[in-house]
Amino acid sequence: MSDDLKRDGIENQVKGKVKHAEGHVRDAVGGLTGDTSEQLKGKAQQVKGKVQEKLGEAESDVADSDL
């Protein structure tokens, strides 16, 4: 189980980083085009990415501990 949790943690960290980066790009494009709706969607995507990344870190930490 520990190996599965570690793998899931790493996977969530990577997916979270990608989602955060995509949100950052979306926010920037919205800023350049003056599309505030797109900017807000980008900011929301960045937050979702950070949350997913932190979840992955927590999963990895639990997997590394000897519970």
Helices and strands as residue ranges (DSSP letters): H 2-33, H 36-64
